[in-house]
Amino acid sequence: MDNKNGIEPRQGSEEKRSLISKIQDFAAGLPSFEDASQKGALANIAKFLVALIALTLISRGASGAALARVSVSNPLRAPVTEAVTGKASVKAQDQHIISAPEGLTVVKALAGSGQEVKAGDDLILFSISDVRAKLERETASLEKMRLNLSKLGREEQPDTSGYDSAALSLERANDDYESARLSAEADIAKAQAALDDAIAGEQQARLAYESGSAQLSEWESASAAAARARSDLETAENKAASDLQSARRRSEDAQASLARSEKDLEKSKQSAADTKAQNSIDAKLQQLDINKQQESIALLQSILSNGGALRSDAGGTVSKTLGQGAITGSEPAAILSDDTGAFEAEFYVSQSDADKLAIGMECEVAIGGSSMYYSPTVKAQISSISAPNDKNQSLVSIKLPQREWKAGQSVDVQAVFSSTTYDICIPLSALRSDSSGYFIYTVEKRSTVLGLENIVLLSPVTLLASDDSMAAVSGPVGRDSLVIAASSKSIAAGDRVRVNQQ
């Protein structure tokens, strides 16, 4: 790097030569003395000056050795690329999931990630005692399911007893009304006939009395009999009306009761139909559960007969298996990848980084190279970004282009979301911060009583953008500023430092 502001890296040698030159000039300006005593005094002065030079050089050397050594650089105009980076894991989009019954403890994984397997190969070894206990529970549960299925097959009949009773009551009430009507008509007819006879007797008695063939008492007696007959007819009519009204009310009450019973019967029939339909649905679901339970039992029996080992039911590359000590649950026991199909890469990013990405955004994927200095890259696109999980991280999926990928392969991913050229860019290591904000340290050459020295200055700056190596800033800093990018020890404003040779 070109030296700026007159800074010379080898400043100790320069000061030493300058100090010796000044003493020589001073000695040359002294007068010559012929007298021996004067020459002796001059020699003593010379010795003193030599000692002073030595002490000064020693002091300066010790002081310089204690100073922090700093590396400096000039700000420059440069692009700052802001990107989200991460290490992603490659997986095949066509995957085969292998499940295991829940609650089994993994003793050992028999096939590791990236291993090629074929159908029938052992993948995971489970605890035999867990397998036996699970098989007993699942068998008992299957019997319970079958019993429940048989209950669901029974058809529920509607209850007609209430309706039948109400219909019988109405029939009896109608019969009672008809009996009451006939009885009333008979009683009225009988009373009417008696009245007719009494009226006829009264007329005969009156005619006989008028002809002188009968006594007045006979006529009076016949008139009294006719009056009683009229009273008996009225009584019979009143009784008939009362009996018929009571019988009619009983019939009407029975009719209303039958109507209510009929509605209740319709509800009962509808309820029975609904229950039958629900039972049919429940029976189908129960049968599906039974089928699943039978599959689980068959798998447990297969694992038990295989000494506790779960076998693969297909061929492929193992991308994931449960590890030792894991307990099977809802997640797959193993995942096999089809390396002949499409691939994608997945990696987790913080929520703040996820907000900077978008589906369809182009990414660079480093696929590895033949040397440590070269890693070829391919272009890919973001295909999905998940919602944040409980760790406030999102899973980013990238659709990879067609080429030879391997499930479980690790790749470096970079998604650039901004690239801007700024006038003042400094090394990221030069940017510092405290509670007041961002700042940088610069070096300034100053003349002191001890000579030229490098003094540390603090300059507050505003961070405009940054990437993994550069930071764009604004503030009291120019292209000719010497910005401290690294230091051998802690420094602060006002400190003297030594500048490393560039």
Disulfide bonds with the S-S distance in Angstrom:
none
